[in-house]
Amino acid sequence: MVRHNINESDLEMIMFLYSEGLFTYYRFKQLSNFNGWDERKFKKMKDGGWIHMWRDKNGSEYRLYEITRKARLVVTDMYKKLNYEEEISELAQNNPVFKRKQFSHKVLALGIRSFNQEVRKRKGLKYEEY
């Protein structure tokens, strides 16, 4: 979330939409009721490059939208980490948490290191004690 500058609500919405495939604006509004009402969420996510129009309105058909490649990559990347298939980067240029601009980032960095140790254990790799 820090790396992509999105909040938890937006990430949850992206995950909902990932499983939807194509969706209408009305379906988006239905799904947005589950994680807090924000009237500007659709526009914010569209302007942020998380969703885009797949098909424009044609006669009586609705406009159809889908999540962008960027959003699909975020979800896929997150699932790989949750399944212990890959580590979370500890390099400051790849992960802004390791720039430690805030105290919460320092605490999160400790958690990431611990997570990465667990991933290495499950993969049978050697790891360094910090």
C-alpha positions in Angstrom: 0.0 0.0 0.0 2.9 2.4 0.8 4.7 1.6 -2.5 1.6 2.2 -4.6 0.2 5.1 -2.5 -3.2 3.5 -2.0 -5.2 3.0 1.2 -6.7 -0.3 2.5 -10.2 0.5 1.2 -8.9 1.0 -2.4 -6.9 -2.2 -2.2 -10.0 -4.1 -1.1 -12.0 -2.6 -3.9 -9.3 -3.6 -6.4 -9.4 -7.2 -5.1 -13.2 -7.3 -5.4 -13.0 -6.0 -8.9 -10.2 -8.4 -9.8 -12.6 -11.3 -9.3 -15.4 -9.5 -11.2 -13.7 -9.2 -14.5 -15.8 -6.7 -16.4 -18.2 -4.6 -14.4 -20.6 -1.7 -14.7 -20.6 1.6 -12.8 -23.6 0.3 -10.9 -21.9 -2.9 -9.9 -18.9 -0.7 -8.7 -21.3 1.3 -6.5 -22.8 -2.0 -5.1 -19.3 -3.3 -4.2 -18.3 0.1 -2.7 -21.1 -0.2 -0.2 -19.2 -3.1 1.5 -16.1 -1.1 2.4 -17.2 2.4 3.2 -19.0 4.9 1.2 -17.0 7.4 -0.8 -18.9 9.2 -3.5 -15.6 10.1 -5.4 -14.0 6.6 -5.2 -14.9 5.7 -8.8 -13.4 8.9 -10.2 -10.4 8.7 -7.9 -9.6 5.1 -9.0 -10.2 5.9 -12.6 -7.9 9.0 -12.5 -5.3 7.0 -10.5 -5.0 4.4 -13.2 -6.6 1.6 -11.3 -9.7 1.1 -13.5 -10.5 2.0 -17.1 -13.4 1.8 -19.6 -13.4 -1.4 -21.5 -16.4 -0.6 -23.7 -18.3 2.7 -24.2 -22.1 2.9 -24.0 -23.7 1.6 -27.2 -27.5 2.1 -27.5 -29.1 0.5 -24.5 -25.9 -1.3 -23.3 -24.0 -0.1 -20.2 -20.5 1.1 -20.3 -18.2 -1.7 -19.1 -15.1 -1.2 -17.0 -12.2 -3.4 -15.9 -9.2 -3.0 -13.7 -6.0 -2.0 -15.4 -2.8 -4.0 -15.9 -1.2 -2.1 -13.0 -4.1 -3.2 -10.7 -3.9 -6.8 -11.8 -0.1 -6.8 -11.1 -0.6 -5.4 -7.6 -3.2 -8.2 -6.8 -1.0 -10.9 -8.3 2.1 -9.7 -6.5 0.2 -9.6 -3.2 -1.1 -13.1 -3.6 2.4 -14.4 -4.3 3.6 -12.9 -1.1 0.6 -14.2 0.9 1.3 -17.7 -0.4 5.0 -17.4 0.6 6.1 -17.6 -3.0 8.2 -14.5 -2.9 9.8 -12.1 -0.4 9.0 -8.5 0.1 11.8 -6.3 -1.1 14.1 -4.8 1.5 15.8 -2.4 -0.8 14.9 1.2 -0.2 14.7 2.0 -4.0 12.1 -0.8 -4.4 10.3 -0.4 -1.1 9.7 3.1 0.3 9.1 1.6 3.8 12.9 1.0 4.1 13.5 4.7 3.6 12.1 5.0 7.1 10.7 8.4 6.9 8.1 7.6 9.6 8.3 5.6 12.8 5.5 3.3 11.5 7.8 2.5 8.5 10.5 1.4 10.9 8.1 -0.9 12.7 6.8 -2.2 9.4 10.4 -2.8 8.2 11.0 -5.1 11.2 7.8 -7.1 10.3 8.9 -7.4 6.7 12.3 -8.8 7.7 10.5 -11.3 9.9 8.2 -12.2 7.1 11.1 -12.7 4.7 12.8 -15.0 7.1 9.7 -17.1 7.2 9.6 -17.2 3.4 13.2 -18.3 3.3 12.6 -21.0 5.9 9.7 -22.4 3.9 11.8 -22.4 0.7 14.7 -24.0 2.5 17.0 -21.1 1.9 19.6 -19.9 4.4 18.8 -16.6 6.1 20.7 -14.1 8.1 19.8 -13.3 11.7 19.4 -9.5 12.3 
